[in-house]
Amino acid sequence: MLSQIKSPADLKKLSAEEINQLSAEIRSFLIEQVSKSGGHLGPNLGVVELTIAIHRIFDSPKDVVVFDTGHQSYVHKLLTGRMAGFEKLRQRGGLAGYPNRSESEHDVVENSHASTALSWSDGIAKGFSLTNQKDRAVVCVVGDGALTGGMSWEALNNISTSKNERLVIIVNDNERSYSPTIGGLATYLSTLRATSGYEKFLDWGKGVLERTPVVGHPIYETLHGVKKGIKDIVAPQGMFEDLGLKYLGPVDGHDVIAMEKTLKIAKEYGVPVKEPHKFAKRHAMNCGNPNCVMCGNPRKTFKELTQQEKRLFQDVDTTTDKHSNGLKNDQEDLL
C-alpha cells in the first residue's frame, strides 16, 4: 500500500480499511528505516493518522502544511512521494531530517527549531490574502512543547487580529517535547483533554432534539445559540476563544474519521483562525518506556530490542536526569 502512494492525491481514493493498513505500514517502515539511520522516531509515530487526515482534506502543495517542530514531517515526506530517500535519511544524498524546499514542492518552510511555525504560517496566510488567493489555506501543526515558546504567543497575538486569513492551527498535544511538557500551558491542555465530554453532549442533544417533531429543531437552535456558555462550563477552552480563535476539539489523534470531520469544519469555517486540538500519545520505539531517551529522540541507530534489553531500558536515566542529579549532589556538597 505505502509503495503505491506517490502524492497526497492518492490518499483521497482510499477506504477506511485501506487507511488503517497504510497507517500500520508507515509505522513499520519508519521503525525499520530510522533503526538504520537514526532520527526522530517517536514524534512521527504519533502523527501518522493526523498527517494522513490533513492530506486527505487539504490539497498540498496548493494548501501549505507547516510543522512545528519540523522533525514531525517524516510521514509528510512519505505521503509526498519521497519513500526512496529514507534509505539515506539525514545522510549525504538522502532526505533531510526536516522539511527541505529542495526536496519537494510540498515543503515550504525549513524549520528545525521550535516555536517558529505560527509566525511563518501567519505570514504565508497574509500573503495569500493580500494577493487574493482565497482558495488557498495554511495548516500549521504545532506541538504542545513548541506552544510553550514565546515566539508562538507573539504569533498568536498577531493572528488574533487578522480577519481574512485561511489558517488552521492544529495543536498536536502529545504531552512531550524532548521530555514531558510541564508548566501552566501543559496543565491547561491536560484539563482540555480531560473534559472532552462537551462534544459528546452536544452530539447527543442534537440527535435527541432533531427526532422530536415540530419543536425539536427550534429548541436545538436556541440551545446551540448559547453553546459558548455551555462549553465554558463543560470544557473550559476559553483561553483560545478569548484570543479570537475558533476552538474545535479535543479530537483523538489516532482516529482518522474524527480528525477528517473536524478538519472539514475548520477548512470551511471561513474565519481567520480555527483551532482543532488533537491529542495523541507519542509512541515509544520498542522498550515501552515513553521517557527513554533512545525512543523519544534517538540520536544513534538502534536495533529491535530483546526482552532482556527492554527490561534494561525500563528505568533508564535521561540526560536531563543525570544533569539534575549532578547539580543536586553538588549543591548538597556545598551545604
Summary of the structure (lengths in Angstrom):
residues: 335
radius of gyration: 21.3
end to end distance: 62.5
largest distance: 78.3
contacts: 1072
relative contact order: 0.12
helix: 52%
strand: 10%
